[in-house]
Amino acid sequence: MNLYDTVSFILIMLLLAAIPSASVGLVVVRSATHSLRHGIATIMGIITGDLIFILMAILGLTTLSKIMGTLFAGVRYVAAMYLIWFGLGLIRGALKKEIKTGKQRDGHYANSYLAGLTLTLGDVKAIVFYASLFPVFVDITSLELFDVLLVIVITIITIGSVKFAYALASQKLVNATRQLKYERPVKLTTGSLMVGMGGYLFAKT
């Protein structure tokens, strides 16, 4: 990868990470309603999903997905079920009469990690980007080991830094306001979004 390709890839990854999306909403909710550490765990799951797609793109996403066949579809089903389950959990929590402060920790960090991972693996837009647009910014056919490592590092830094900024901002907002009136609509909105995405995955798989 030359300097132009590297800069272009960094800019597009920063832009994609910054655009408001389901993954951004998930990071914000996990950070605001649980803790910053849960937000970071979610970010790690999102990054893992992106790295999986990048490696699949380098190896040949179309060919690999055909080889995986039923297994690839199974991953989509699992992601859909997890999104629906997670979304319903948010909605149930929002409908409770009493909502605890943003310091609650009603789950392991693994739950946040899996939420970020499954959301990314089930994201049709991510699949389309890494299968079709990713090769536009990165010449996969000429990649060497150093280039692959550079792509991985750029992905981790760009996605991680932008998502962390969202997580930190949401946590600071909660700490500054200490008000619960925003938590209920945020949970309802994000929960409904998760359920909707899960249903969409079921319909498309």
C-alpha positions in Angstrom: 0.0 0.0 0.0 1.3 3.4 -1.0 0.8 6.6 1.0 -2.2 7.6 -1.0 -4.0 4.3 -0.5 -3.1 4.3 3.3 -4.5 7.8 3.8 -7.6 7.1 1.8 -8.3 4.0 3.8 -7.8 5.8 7.1 -10.2 8.5 6.1 -12.9 6.2 4.8 -12.7 4.0 8.0 -12.9 7.1 10.2 -15.9 8.3 8.3 -17.7 5.0 8.4 -17.0 4.7 12.1 -18.3 8.2 12.9 -21.6 7.9 10.9 -24.5 7.3 13.4 -25.5 3.7 13.1 -26.7 0.7 15.1 -23.2 0.0 16.3 -22.8 3.6 17.5 -26.2 3.4 19.3 -25.2 0.1 20.9 -21.9 1.6 22.2 -23.7 4.6 23.6 -26.4 2.6 25.3 -23.9 0.1 26.9 -21.7 3.0 28.1 -24.6 5.1 29.4 -26.7 2.5 31.1 -23.9 0.2 32.3 -20.4 1.6 32.4 -17.6 2.8 30.2 -15.9 -0.6 30.5 -19.0 -2.2 29.0 -18.8 0.3 26.1 -15.2 -0.7 25.6 -16.1 -4.4 25.6 -18.8 -3.6 23.0 -16.2 -1.7 20.9 -13.9 -4.7 21.0 -16.7 -6.9 19.7 -17.4 -4.5 16.9 -13.7 -4.4 15.9 -13.4 -8.2 16.0 -16.4 -8.4 13.6 -14.7 -5.9 11.2 -11.4 -7.7 11.3 -13.2 -11.0 10.4 -14.8 -9.3 7.4 -11.4 -7.8 6.4 -9.7 -11.2 6.5 -12.6 -12.7 4.6 -12.3 -10.0 2.0 -8.6 -10.6 1.7 -9.1 -14.3 1.3 -12.1 -13.8 -1.0 -15.4 -13.1 0.7 -17.5 -14.5 -2.1 -15.6 -17.7 -2.4 -15.3 -18.2 1.3 -19.0 -17.6 1.9 -19.9 -20.2 -0.7 -17.6 -22.7 1.0 -19.0 -22.0 4.4 -22.5 -22.4 3.0 -24.9 -23.4 5.8 -22.4 -22.3 8.5 -22.3 -18.8 7.1 -26.1 -18.6 7.1 -26.1 -20.1 10.6 -24.0 -17.3 11.9 -26.5 -14.8 10.5 -29.3 -16.6 12.3 -27.4 -16.6 15.6 -26.7 -12.9 15.1 -30.4 -12.2 14.4 -31.6 -14.1 17.5 -29.0 -12.4 19.7 -30.0 -9.0 18.4 -33.7 -9.7 19.1 -33.0 -11.1 22.5 -30.8 -8.1 23.4 -33.3 -5.6 22.0 -36.2 -7.2 24.0 -34.0 -7.0 27.1 -33.5 -3.2 26.6 -37.2 -2.7 26.0 -38.2 -4.7 29.2 -35.6 -2.6 31.2 -37.0 0.6 29.8 -40.6 -0.4 30.7 -39.8 -1.0 34.3 -41.1 1.5 36.8 -37.7 2.0 38.4 -34.5 2.5 36.4 -31.2 2.5 38.1 -28.4 4.9 37.5 -25.8 4.5 34.7 -23.5 2.7 37.1 -25.5 -0.6 37.0 -23.7 -3.7 35.9 -26.3 -6.3 35.2 -24.1 -8.6 33.1 -20.6 -9.7 32.3 -18.4 -7.8 29.9 -18.7 -10.9 27.6 -22.3 -9.9 26.9 -21.3 -6.5 25.7 -18.5 -8.0 23.6 -20.9 -10.6 22.0 -23.4 -7.8 21.4 -20.9 -5.8 19.4 -19.6 -8.9 17.6 -23.0 -10.3 16.5 -24.3 -6.8 15.5 -21.3 -6.4 13.2 -21.5 -9.9 11.8 -25.1 -9.5 11.0 -24.7 -6.0 9.5 -25.6 -6.2 5.9 -24.0 -2.9 5.2 -20.7 -4.1 6.6 -20.9 -7.2 4.4 -21.5 -5.1 1.3 -18.7 -2.7 2.2 -16.1 -5.3 2.8 -17.2 -7.4 -0.2 -17.4 -4.6 -2.8 -16.1 -1.2 -1.6 -13.2 -2.4 0.5 -11.2 -3.7 -2.6 -11.7 -0.2 -4.1 -9.6 1.4 -1.4 -7.2 -1.6 -0.9 -5.7 -3.5 -3.7 -6.2 -7.0 -2.3 -4.3 -8.7 -5.1 -1.0 -6.9 -4.3 -1.2 -7.0 -0.5 1.9 -8.3 1.4 2.2 -9.3 5.0 3.1 -5.8 6.1 0.2 -4.4 4.2 -2.2 -6.8 5.9 -0.8 -5.9 9.3 -1.1 -2.2 8.4 -4.8 -2.7 7.4 -5.5 -4.4 10.7 -3.8 -1.8 12.8 -5.6 1.0 10.9 -8.9 -0.7 11.5 -8.3 -1.2 15.2 -7.2 2.4 15.7 -9.8 4.2 13.5 -12.8 2.2 14.6 -11.7 1.9 18.2 -10.9 5.6 18.7 -14.1 6.9 17.1 -16.3 4.4 19.0 -14.5 5.2 22.2 -15.1 8.9 21.7 -18.9 8.1 21.5 -18.6 5.9 24.6 -16.7 8.5 26.6 -19.1 11.3 25.6 -22.2 9.3 26.6 -20.6 8.4 29.9 -19.6 12.0 30.6 -23.1 13.1 29.7 -24.7 10.7 32.1 -22.3 11.7 34.9 -22.9 15.4 34.3 -26.6 15.3 34.2 -27.5 12.4 36.5 -30.9 12.5 35.0 -32.9 9.4 34.2 -35.5 10.9 31.9 -33.4 10.3 28.8 -32.5 6.7 29.7 -36.0 5.3 29.0 -36.5 6.7 25.5 -32.9 5.8 24.6 -33.4 2.2 25.7 -36.8 1.9 23.9 -35.4 3.4 20.7 -32.2 1.3 20.7 -34.1 -1.9 21.8 -36.6 -1.5 19.0 -33.8 -0.9 16.5 -32.0 -4.1 17.7 -35.3 -6.1 17.3 -35.9 -4.6 13.9 -32.4 -5.5 12.7 -32.8 -9.0 14.0 -36.0 -9.5 12.2 -34.5 -8.0 9.0 -31.7 -10.6 9.2 -34.1 -13.4 9.6 -36.0 -12.2 6.5 -32.8 -11.9 4.4 -31.0 -15.0 5.5 
